[in-house]
Amino acid sequence: SIIITTYNEKKYIKECIESCLLQRYQNFEIIVVDNYSDDGTDEILKSYKDKIIIEKINNKEIISKSRNLALKKAKGDWVVLLDADDFFTKNKLSELVLNIEKSNFDVFCNSEIILDSTNRKRIWFNGNKSKNLYLDLIKYGNCLSTSASAVKKIFLEKNNIFFSEERKIRNIADYDFFLNIAKAGGKFYFLNTPLGFH
């Protein structure tokens, strides 16, 4: 299940959705949770209504509420996170599936191509090779990107892990999410290949 959260992302949402629809691996669903956008995003989403699942929520500026709604609706064995202003390469899901078949892990993280305001590219390598990612996350901060991550849904359910909806940590809820996964003993797999644009 690919889950996309959006609010007033008319400029990017079409390219974001198209990057999902053009995947080489095609057995997936796309859930878009829109925070009642008023910039024309809604019209773009409606044009894809036969290809995506659209959910609406007033998340009161807490994006975790949108992500948690999508997690509850997701039917896939894996949840693939994507922000509305980011895009996947065509082989994002095929690489995920290939590595799932070869290895045992709970979280898949890939590198990303970062585009700056002048469209210059650089590669962002997410994660590290530490044997204790939980301690490293505490010591050095968040080294992970939501749009470069996929999580095994059953691991989240067994460990009751979701995105915190506490307002005071709303801007670092993704960090808290990954911390909780690492603390619960989640196995992380890091792929240096860039599979997305940020």
Phi, psi and omega in degrees: 000122173269126178244128182239130174250140184214149168208114178052054179245039181307324183296330189243339194298325180296312179296324178299309181295317180300323180296334176280315183295335182270012180297143177293323174273127191244007181266082183203167172240155177241121177248120178249122177253115184254131181272051180050058177302148179232024182249009183104355177303320184300319180295322178294316179300318181298330180290346178251014190302338178274352184243345182227162174259123183253126175239146178243143178206144169264097187274002176052042177068022176241096186300335178302327179297321178293315181295319180292324175298316179296320178300320180293325182278337187297134180254350183283161176289334179237144176251121182253116185273141179206126174278151188294342179258015177242165183219153177261153166283164185294340183256016180304305184287324179295324176292320177300309182298317179302316182284330174298320181290335184265331189226166179248113180206168181250337180226131178251126179233131178242167175283164180229154170266121181264125178255126177270185185296342178257013181066019171287144185252144168215157182259132178253115178270113182275143175086191178206178183259015183296148175280344178232080183297325180302311179296322179294323177296322178290315184288319190247355180091184186285124178246018185239154180239133179299316184288355177247020186231147172226141185232139177291121187296321183295330177294317178298317182293316180297328184256007178052048181256133178211179178278128181297135178258014177291126184300325186291341177241023185300331181275352178231025182296329178293320176300313178299320179301310180291324175301314181295323177295313180297319180297327180279003177088019179299138178268125181257139176241124182250125178248124182288343181293129176289126180236017179196168178240137181232000000 
